[in-house]
Amino acid sequence: MGIENETTRAGIPVYLAILHIAVRIAFANKAPITDCDEVFNYWEPLHFIQYGYGMQTWEYASQYALRTYAYLLPFSIIAKGIDFLLKLLPFDVLTILSKAFSPTGTAIVIGEGRKVLLFHLLRAFIAFGTSISEIRLVNALPFTLAIPTWMALLTSAGMYHTAPAYLPSTTVMLFFMHSIAEQLNYHTKYVSASASNKSNTHAHTQKNTTTNSKMKTNTKESLDRAIVWGLLCCLVTGWPFCAVLFVPLGFHAIHDAYHDRDTNNKGIWAIMKLLLRVVGYCIVIQAFVTVVDYFFYAKVISPTWNIFVYNTGWGGDGINRDQLYGVEDCMYYIKNLILNWNGVAILGACAMPILLSRKIYAIVSGAKLKPEKEEWKSYSLGNMIVILLPACLWIGIVFSRPHKEERFLFPIYPLIAIGASTCLDQVMELTGIHIYAGKMLKIDAARVKIGLALMVLLPCSLISISRSMLLTDGYTAPLKLYSDLYRISSSQGFDNEHISKDGAPSLICTGGEWYRFPSSYHLPENASLAFLKSSFDGQLPQPFTQFGSKQESLALQGVFNDLNEENVARYVGISDCAFTIEIVGEGDEDVSEVMKYMIEDEHDWKLVAQHDFLDADKTSSLHRILYLPMIRKAAYKKYSLFQRV
C-alpha cells in the first residue's frame, strides 16, 4: 500500500511494525539490567517459583508482604511453558538459539542446563510484549502522528533498556499503552457513532438504528477495556501509585456517561451504571490477586495496600521510609530524561502548553479547529490533552518524592514520544509550513508534515542510538560474565573441596558488586550466591527457604527489617567461596575488599574470565554519555571472575 493511501488512515505500515518487533527481540539481551530491584524483587522470586530456590528480599517476608505474587505467577507459567518447549528441542537447535539470544553471541547450553537460555528468551518475550503494545499505540494515532511517534519509540535509549525489563513499572507502561490505544479507539468510534446518529435523524430506518446501536456498544466496550487495563495496572502489578495515570480517564468516562444522550440511562444513572461495572471488574481482578497471595503467604493479605502504607508514611512510627533509598533532587529525573530521550523529551514537554494555549484560544474566540481529514475528527485538542495529562500528573508526583529511581519514569515514556510528535504537529498547524511546502513541491500536505517531523527527530534518534550503543558497550559486562560463570562452572563441575561439609551448594561470592548480579538463572543448580563484607552497609537478600514467604520461614531465616539496616549474618568468609566476582581497575590505588580477601586467603585464586566495564571516573563526559566509534576515547575496568585453585 503506498503512502498516498496510507495518509488517509491511522497507524503505520505493516513492514514498519514487523521491523519494530524484530528490533525489540534482537536487542533485548544487548541492553543491560539497570536496576537491582529487577533482579532481587522479580527475577529471583520467579526463579524460586520455578526451581524452588533463589534470593529473597525483605519485601517478600511474611511480616511485611510488600510484593504480590499475582504479578509473578502468570509469567512463571510462561517461563515453565518455554522451558518445557526447550526440553523438546534437539541440542543443535538449542545451541543456535543460545548464540542468537546471548549478549556475547556464545552458546551456553551444557548438559541439561538451559537456565541461561531461558532467561534470555524471557527477556526477549518481554521485549516482544512491549513491541506489541507500542504498535497498538501508534496504530491508534493518525498517520501524521503515528510515524514520528513510532520513530521516537523505536530509537529511544530509554525504551531500549526499558522494553526487556521485568519490572512493574515496565508492565504498567505496557498496560498503559493498551489503555491509551483503547481511549484513542473510543474517541474515533464515538465520533463515528455520533456522526451516524446525526445522519439517521433525517433518514431513520430499522437498519440504521441497529447499526448505530452496535456502534454505540462497541464504543462503550473500548472505554471499558481502557478502564480494565488501568485496573490491571493498579491491582496485579502491586504498584497502586500508577492509579494517578488513569485519573483523567476516570473523569472523562464519567463526563461522557453523564452527557450521553443516546442511552436510556441518563445523567446520574449512567454514572452509577459505569461505577458498578468498574466495581465488578475490581472485584474479579482483586479476587484473583487475593487467592494467589493467599497461596504463597498462607494468609489473607494485600501487598498492594501494604506497599501504599509503607511508601506514604502511614506506618505510625514517625519514620519516613521514602528517604531510606535513593534520595535525589529533581535534577536526577531531568538528567535521566535528557540522557534517555534528549531532544524528544524537550519537545514532549512543550506539547501540553501548546495544546492548552490553543484550546483556551479556541474557547475564548469561539473558533473551531478542524482536522485536515474527516477521518481524524477524533484527533481534537481536548482528546489529546486527556491523553497527555497523565504525564503531567505523574511528573508532579514522582518529582516531589524524596526517593527517586529511573524506573519510576518508565510509565510515561510512551507519552513523551506522543507529546513530541504532537508538539511538532501543532507547530506546523500554527505556522502552516507544511501547506506552503506541499504546494511548492506539489506533494500532499500530510506527507510533507510527516517528512518535516522525521527530519527534526532524526538527530534525536541518532543521539539515542549512540546512547544505546554506549549502554551495551559499557554496562553489559555483568550479563556476559555471569554467562561465562555458568558455562565454566557447569563444564568443570565443583570438586568436593568447594562444597561445604553439610552438603550446601558451592558459593559464588561477590562484595560491592552484589547489586549487578543478573539472577540465579545464571547459576548452576549446585551453586548459590553469597556475599562478602564490603563498604555497603545496608540490608542484603538471603536465600528463600522451602516455605517461601510463609510464616514458617521466619524460624529458619535470619531476621529481616524494613529500615535497610545491615545484618552481618548475611556475610560469608572468603574460604567458603568457590568463585568470586569483582571489578578491577588498572592503576587503582585503593584495592577492593574482595581483592584483599583473596590476597590474604591461604588458597590461590586464578582469573578465569573478564569483560570490559566502563570506567566513568576516567572517561570524559562526552564518551561517558555517547558511543562515538570513530573518535572513541574511553577507559575501562575489568569485570572479573576468579576461581579458587
C-alpha positions in Angstrom: 0.0 0.0 0.0 1.5 3.3 -1.0 1.9 6.4 1.1 -0.9 8.1 -0.8 -3.4 5.7 0.6 -1.7 5.4 4.0 -2.2 9.1 4.8 -6.0 8.6 4.8 -5.9 6.2 7.8 -4.4 5.8 11.3 -1.4 3.7 12.1 1.8 2.6 10.5 2.5 0.2 7.6 2.9 -3.5 8.4 6.5 -3.6 7.4 7.4 -0.9 10.0 5.5 -3.0 12.6 7.5 -6.1 11.7 10.7 -4.1 11.8 9.8 -2.8 15.3 9.1 -6.3 16.7 12.3 -7.6 15.1 14.5 -4.9 16.6 13.0 -5.2 20.1 13.6 -9.0 20.2 17.0 -8.8 18.6 18.4 -6.3 21.1 16.5 -7.5 24.2 19.7 -9.1 25.6 22.1 -6.4 24.4 20.6 -4.0 26.9 21.9 -4.0 30.5 19.9 -4.6 33.6 19.9 -1.1 35.1 18.2 -1.8 38.4 19.0 -4.4 41.1 15.3 -4.4 42.1 14.5 -6.0 38.8 16.7 -9.0 39.8 16.1 -9.4 43.5 12.5 -8.4 43.6 11.3 -10.1 40.4 13.7 -12.4 38.7 14.8 -14.1 41.9 11.3 -14.8 43.2 10.4 -16.0 39.7 13.4 -18.4 39.9 12.2 -19.6 43.3 8.7 -20.4 41.9 10.2 -22.3 39.0 13.1 -24.1 40.6 12.5 -23.9 44.4 15.4 -21.7 45.3 16.7 -18.2 44.9 17.4 -15.0 46.9 14.7 -13.4 48.9 14.4 -9.7 49.9 12.6 -8.3 52.9 9.7 -7.2 50.8 8.7 -10.9 50.4 9.0 -11.7 54.1 5.7 -12.8 55.8 5.7 -9.9 58.3 6.0 -7.2 55.6 4.5 -8.7 52.4 5.0 -5.7 50.1 5.2 -7.7 46.8 2.3 -9.6 45.2 2.8 -13.0 43.7 0.0 -12.3 41.4 2.5 -10.3 39.3 4.9 -13.3 39.2 2.5 -16.2 38.7 1.4 -15.5 35.1 5.0 -15.0 34.0 6.1 -18.2 35.8 3.6 -20.1 33.8 5.0 -18.6 30.6 8.6 -19.5 31.8 7.6 -23.1 32.5 5.9 -23.3 29.1 9.1 -22.1 27.3 11.3 -24.4 29.4 9.0 -27.3 28.5 9.4 -26.5 24.8 13.2 -26.2 25.2 13.3 -29.8 26.6 11.8 -31.0 23.3 14.3 -29.3 21.1 17.5 -31.1 19.9 20.8 -29.9 21.2 21.8 -28.3 17.9 18.7 -26.1 17.9 19.3 -25.1 21.5 22.9 -24.1 20.5 21.6 -21.9 17.7 19.1 -20.2 20.0 21.7 -19.7 22.7 24.0 -18.0 20.2 21.2 -15.8 18.8 20.0 -14.5 22.1 23.2 -14.4 24.2 24.7 -11.0 24.8 28.1 -12.4 23.8 26.9 -14.5 20.9 28.3 -17.6 22.6 26.3 -20.7 23.1 25.7 -21.6 26.7 23.9 -25.0 26.7 25.7 -27.6 28.7 24.2 -31.0 29.6 20.7 -30.4 30.8 21.3 -26.8 31.7 19.0 -24.4 29.9 18.6 -21.7 32.5 20.7 -19.0 30.9 19.0 -19.6 27.6 15.6 -19.5 29.3 16.5 -16.2 30.9 17.5 -14.7 27.6 14.3 -15.9 25.9 12.2 -14.5 28.8 13.7 -11.1 28.3 13.1 -11.4 24.6 9.5 -12.3 25.4 9.0 -9.2 27.5 10.5 -7.1 24.7 8.1 -8.7 22.3 5.2 -7.9 24.5 6.4 -4.3 24.8 6.7 -4.0 21.0 3.1 -5.3 20.5 1.9 -2.6 22.9 3.9 0.1 21.1 2.4 -1.0 17.8 -1.1 -1.0 19.1 -0.5 2.5 20.4 0.9 4.0 17.2 -1.8 2.3 15.2 -4.4 4.1 17.1 -2.9 7.5 16.2 -3.4 9.5 13.0 -0.8 8.7 10.4 0.9 12.1 10.7 1.4 11.4 14.4 1.9 7.6 14.2 5.1 7.6 12.1 7.0 10.2 14.2 5.9 8.6 17.4 7.0 5.2 16.1 10.4 6.5 15.2 10.8 8.2 18.6 9.8 5.0 20.4 11.9 2.6 18.4 15.2 4.6 18.6 14.8 5.9 22.2 17.6 4.9 24.6 15.0 4.8 27.3 12.8 2.3 25.6 16.0 0.3 24.6 16.6 -0.8 28.2 13.0 -0.5 29.4 11.5 -2.8 26.8 13.0 -6.1 28.2 12.9 -5.1 31.9 10.9 -7.4 34.2 9.6 -4.6 36.4 6.1 -3.4 37.5 7.0 0.0 36.0 7.6 -1.6 32.6 4.4 -3.7 32.9 2.5 -0.6 33.9 3.9 1.2 30.8 2.9 -1.8 28.6 -0.7 -1.9 30.0 -0.9 1.9 29.9 -0.2 1.8 26.2 -3.0 -0.6 25.7 -5.3 1.6 27.7 -4.3 4.7 25.6 -4.9 2.8 22.4 -8.4 1.9 23.6 -9.0 5.5 24.6 -8.0 6.7 21.1 -10.2 4.0 19.5 -13.0 5.1 21.8 -12.7 8.7 20.6 -12.7 7.5 16.9 -15.7 5.3 17.4 -17.6 7.9 19.4 -17.2 10.4 16.7 -18.3 7.9 14.0 -21.3 6.9 16.1 -22.3 10.5 16.7 -22.0 11.3 13.0 -24.1 8.2 12.2 -26.7 9.2 14.7 -27.0 12.7 13.2 -27.4 11.3 9.7 -30.1 8.9 11.0 -32.1 11.9 12.3 -33.2 12.6 8.7 -33.3 9.1 7.5 -34.4 6.9 10.4 -34.8 3.2 9.5 -34.6 0.0 11.5 -31.3 -1.0 9.8 -29.8 2.4 10.6 -31.0 2.1 14.2 -29.4 -1.3 14.6 -26.1 -0.2 13.1 -26.0 2.8 15.3 -26.7 0.7 18.4 -23.9 -1.6 17.6 -21.5 1.3 17.1 -22.5 2.7 20.5 -22.0 -0.7 22.1 -18.5 -1.0 20.5 -17.7 2.5 21.7 -18.5 1.7 25.3 -16.6 -1.6 25.1 -13.5 0.3 24.1 -13.9 2.6 27.1 -14.4 -0.4 29.4 -11.3 -2.1 28.0 -9.3 1.1 28.7 -10.5 1.0 32.3 -9.8 -2.7 32.7 -6.2 -2.1 31.6 -5.9 0.6 34.2 -7.3 -1.7 36.9 -4.8 -4.4 35.9 -2.0 -1.9 36.3 -3.1 -0.9 39.8 -4.0 -4.3 41.2 -2.0 -7.0 39.5 1.4 -5.3 39.4 1.2 -4.4 43.1 2.0 -0.8 42.3 -1.0 1.2 43.4 0.6 4.6 42.7 0.0 4.2 39.0 -3.7 4.9 39.6 -2.8 8.5 39.1 -2.2 7.8 35.4 -5.8 6.9 35.0 -7.4 9.8 36.8 -8.1 11.7 33.5 -9.6 8.6 32.0 -11.9 8.2 35.0 -13.2 11.8 34.8 -13.5 11.6 31.1 -15.6 8.3 31.4 -17.8 9.9 34.0 -18.3 13.0 31.8 -19.2 11.0 28.7 -21.5 8.8 30.7 -23.4 11.8 32.1 -23.7 13.6 28.8 -24.5 10.5 26.7 -27.9 11.4 25.3 -28.2 8.2 23.2 -28.8 5.9 26.2 -31.8 5.2 28.2 -29.8 5.7 31.4 -29.4 9.4 31.6 -27.3 11.6 33.9 -26.5 10.2 37.3 -28.0 6.8 36.5 -25.5 6.4 33.6 -22.7 7.2 36.0 -23.9 4.7 38.6 -24.0 2.0 35.9 -20.5 2.9 34.9 -19.3 2.8 38.5 -21.0 -0.6 39.1 -19.2 -2.1 36.1 -15.9 -0.7 37.4 -16.5 -2.2 40.9 -17.3 -5.5 39.2 -14.1 -5.5 37.3 -12.2 -4.6 40.5 -13.8 -7.5 42.5 -12.9 -10.0 39.8 -9.3 -8.9 39.5 -8.7 -8.4 43.2 -10.2 -11.9 43.9 -7.6 -13.4 41.6 -4.8 -11.4 43.3 -6.0 -12.3 46.8 -6.2 -16.0 46.0 -2.7 -16.1 44.6 -1.2 -14.2 47.5 -3.1 -16.4 50.0 -1.4 -19.4 48.4 2.1 -18.0 48.7 1.7 -16.1 52.0 -0.7 -18.6 53.6 -2.8 -15.8 54.9 -5.3 -13.2 53.6 -3.2 -10.1 52.8 -3.0 -7.2 50.4 0.6 -6.4 49.4 -0.9 -3.5 47.3 -2.2 -1.9 50.4 1.0 -2.7 52.4 3.3 -1.0 49.9 1.0 2.0 49.7 1.2 2.4 53.5 4.9 1.8 53.5 5.6 4.5 50.9 3.2 7.1 52.2 4.5 7.1 55.8 1.3 5.8 57.3 3.2 3.3 59.4 2.6 5.1 62.6 6.2 5.1 63.9 7.1 8.5 62.5 9.8 7.2 60.2 9.7 8.4 56.6 10.7 5.2 54.8 10.7 7.1 51.4 14.0 8.5 52.4 15.8 5.2 53.1 16.8 4.5 49.5 18.0 6.7 46.5 17.2 10.2 47.8 17.9 12.7 45.0 16.8 16.2 43.9 14.7 16.9 40.8 17.7 17.2 38.6 18.1 13.5 38.8 15.0 13.0 36.7 15.8 15.8 34.4 19.2 14.4 33.6 17.7 10.9 33.1 15.1 12.3 30.7 17.7 14.1 28.7 20.0 11.1 28.6 17.3 8.7 27.5 15.2 11.0 25.3 17.4 14.1 24.6 15.5 16.5 22.3 12.4 14.3 22.2 11.9 15.0 26.0 12.1 18.7 25.4 9.6 18.6 22.5 7.3 16.3 24.6 7.4 18.8 27.5 6.2 21.6 25.1 3.2 19.7 23.9 0.9 20.3 26.8 1.4 24.1 27.0 0.8 24.4 23.2 -2.4 22.3 23.4 -3.7 24.2 26.4 -3.0 27.5 24.7 -4.7 26.6 21.5 -7.7 25.1 23.5 -8.1 28.2 25.6 -7.9 30.4 22.5 -10.5 28.3 20.8 -12.8 28.6 23.8 -12.3 32.3 24.1 -12.6 33.1 20.4 -15.2 30.6 19.6 -13.0 29.3 16.8 -13.4 25.7 15.6 -10.1 23.9 14.9 -10.9 21.4 12.1 -8.6 18.5 11.3 -7.2 18.2 7.8 -9.1 15.0 7.1 -12.5 13.8 8.0 -11.1 10.5 9.3 -9.1 12.4 12.0 -12.0 14.0 13.9 -11.1 12.0 17.0 -7.8 14.0 17.0 -9.1 17.0 18.8 -7.2 19.3 21.2 -9.4 18.1 24.1 -8.8 14.4 23.4 -5.0 14.9 23.1 -5.0 16.9 26.4 -6.7 14.0 28.1 -4.2 11.5 26.6 -1.1 13.6 27.7 -2.4 14.9 31.0 -1.3 11.7 33.0 2.3 12.6 32.2 1.9 15.9 33.9 0.2 14.4 37.0 2.9 11.6 37.2 5.8 14.1 36.9 4.2 16.2 39.6 4.1 13.2 42.0 7.4 11.5 41.3 9.4 14.7 41.2 8.1 15.7 44.6 9.0 12.4 46.3 12.5 12.2 48.0 13.1 8.6 46.8 13.8 8.8 43.1 14.6 5.9 40.7 14.9 6.0 36.9 12.3 3.2 36.6 9.6 5.4 38.1 9.6 7.3 34.8 9.0 4.3 32.7 5.2 4.5 32.6 5.2 7.9 30.9 7.8 7.1 28.3 5.2 6.5 25.5 3.6 9.8 26.3 6.9 11.6 25.8 7.0 10.2 22.3 3.4 11.1 21.6 4.0 14.5 23.1 7.0 15.2 20.9 5.0 14.3 17.8 2.1 16.3 18.9 4.3 19.3 19.5 5.8 19.2 16.0 2.3 18.6 14.5 0.9 21.7 16.4 3.8 23.9 15.4 3.2 23.0 11.8 -0.5 23.6 12.2 0.2 27.1 13.6 2.7 28.1 11.0 1.2 26.3 8.0 4.7 25.5 6.8 3.7 22.0 5.6 0.9 23.5 3.5 3.2 26.0 1.8 5.9 23.3 1.3 3.3 20.9 -0.1 2.1 23.5 -2.7 5.6 24.3 -3.7 6.7 20.7 -4.0 3.2 19.6 -5.3 3.1 17.0 -2.6 0.2 16.1 -0.2 0.5 18.3 2.9 0.2 15.3 5.2 3.2 13.7 3.6 5.2 16.9 4.0 4.2 17.1 7.7 5.5 13.6 8.3 8.7 14.3 6.4 9.4 17.5 8.4 8.7 15.8 11.7 11.1 13.0 10.8 13.8 15.5 9.8 13.5 17.2 13.2 13.5 13.8 15.1 16.4 12.3 13.1 19.2 13.9 15.0 17.5 13.0 18.3 17.2 9.4 17.1 20.9 9.2 16.1 21.9 10.5 19.5 19.6 8.0 21.2 21.1 5.1 19.1 24.6 6.3 20.1 23.4 6.3 23.8 22.0 2.8 23.4 25.3 1.6 21.9 27.1 3.1 24.9 24.9 1.2 27.3 25.7 -2.1 25.5 29.4 -1.4 25.2 29.9 -0.1 28.8 27.5 -1.8 31.1 26.6 -5.3 29.9 29.8 -6.9 31.4 27.8 -8.5 34.3 25.4 -10.3 32.0 28.4 -11.6 29.9 30.5 -12.6 32.9 27.8 -14.5 34.7 27.0 -16.3 31.5 30.7 -17.3 31.4 30.4 -18.4 35.0 27.5 -20.7 34.2 29.4 -22.2 31.2 32.7 -22.6 33.2 31.2 -24.0 36.4 28.9 -26.3 34.5 31.6 -27.7 32.3 34.2 -28.1 35.1 31.9 -29.0 37.9 32.8 -28.4 41.6 35.1 -30.7 43.4 34.4 -31.7 47.0 36.9 -29.1 48.3 34.5 -26.3 47.2 31.4 -27.8 48.8 30.8 -27.2 52.5 30.7 -30.1 54.9 26.9 -30.0 55.3 26.4 -30.5 51.5 25.2 -27.0 50.8 25.7 -25.6 47.3 29.0 -24.1 46.3 29.1 -20.4 46.9 29.5 -17.7 44.2 30.7 -14.7 46.1 30.6 -11.0 45.5 31.2 -7.9 47.6 30.4 -4.4 46.5 29.2 -5.7 43.1 26.3 -7.6 44.6 23.7 -5.2 43.0 24.8 -6.2 39.5 24.1 -9.9 40.0 21.8 -10.8 37.0 19.8 -13.5 38.7 20.1 -17.2 39.8 19.2 -18.1 36.2 23.0 -17.7 35.6 24.0 -20.2 38.4 24.2 -24.0 38.1 21.9 -26.0 40.3 24.7 -26.8 42.8 25.7 -23.1 43.2 24.3 -20.2 45.3 25.0 -16.5 45.6 26.8 -15.3 48.7 28.0 -12.0 50.0 31.4 -10.8 51.2 31.6 -7.8 53.5 32.2 -4.6 51.6 31.6 -0.9 52.1 27.9 -1.4 51.5 26.2 -1.2 54.9 22.6 -1.8 54.0 20.4 -4.9 54.2 21.1 -7.7 51.7 18.9 -10.5 50.5 19.1 -14.1 51.8 18.1 -17.4 50.3 14.4 -18.4 50.2 13.5 -21.4 52.4 11.4 -24.2 51.2 8.4 -22.3 52.7 8.9 -19.2 50.6 7.0 -16.3 52.1 5.0 -18.3 54.5 5.4 -17.7 58.2 7.2 -21.0 58.7 10.3 -19.4 57.0 10.8 -17.0 59.9 12.1 -19.7 62.2 14.7 -20.8 59.6 15.9 -17.5 58.3 17.9 -14.5 59.6 15.9 -11.5 60.7 14.6 -9.1 58.1 13.9 -5.4 58.8 12.2 -2.7 56.8 14.7 0.1 57.7 17.5 -1.1 55.4 19.7 -1.9 58.4 22.7 -4.2 57.9 22.6 -7.8 59.1 26.2 -9.2 59.4 24.8 -12.7 59.4 24.4 -12.4 55.6 28.2 -12.4 55.1 30.4 -15.4 54.4 34.2 -15.8 54.6 36.5 -16.0 51.5 37.4 -19.6 52.4 33.8 -20.6 51.8 33.8 -19.3 48.2 34.4 -21.3 45.0 34.2 -18.3 42.7 34.4 -14.5 43.3 33.3 -11.6 41.1 34.9 -8.2 41.4 35.5 -5.2 39.2 39.2 -4.4 38.8 40.6 -1.1 37.6 44.1 -0.7 36.1 46.2 1.5 38.4 43.6 1.7 41.1 45.2 3.0 44.3 42.6 1.5 46.5 42.3 -2.3 46.4 38.8 -3.5 46.9 37.7 -5.6 49.9 37.2 -8.7 47.7 40.7 -8.4 46.3 42.2 -8.1 49.8 40.3 -11.2 50.9 41.7 -13.2 48.0 45.3 -11.9 48.7 45.0 -12.9 52.4 43.4 -16.2 51.7 45.5 -19.3 52.1 44.3 -20.7 48.8 45.4 -19.4 45.4 42.9 -17.7 43.1 43.1 -17.6 39.3 41.4 -15.2 36.8 39.1 -17.3 34.5 37.1 -14.6 32.7 36.7 -10.9 32.4 34.9 -8.3 30.3 35.3 -4.5 29.8 33.2 -2.3 32.1 33.2 1.5 31.5 35.3 3.4 34.0 33.1 6.5 34.4 35.6 8.3 36.6 38.4 8.2 34.0 36.2 8.8 30.9 35.2 12.3 29.7 31.5 13.3 29.9 31.0 13.1 26.1 32.3 9.5 25.9 30.6 8.5 29.1 27.2 9.6 27.6 27.6 8.6 23.9 29.3 5.9 21.9 31.3 7.6 19.1 33.2 4.8 17.4 35.4 6.9 15.1 36.7 9.1 18.0 36.1 6.8 20.9 38.2 7.7 24.0 37.1 5.7 27.0 38.7 4.0 29.9 37.5 0.6 31.1 37.7 -1.5 34.2 37.7 -5.3 34.1 34.7 -7.1 35.4 36.4 -10.2 36.5 35.7 -13.8 37.6 38.1 -15.6 39.8 38.2 -19.3 40.7 39.8 -20.8 43.8 42.6 -23.2 42.8 
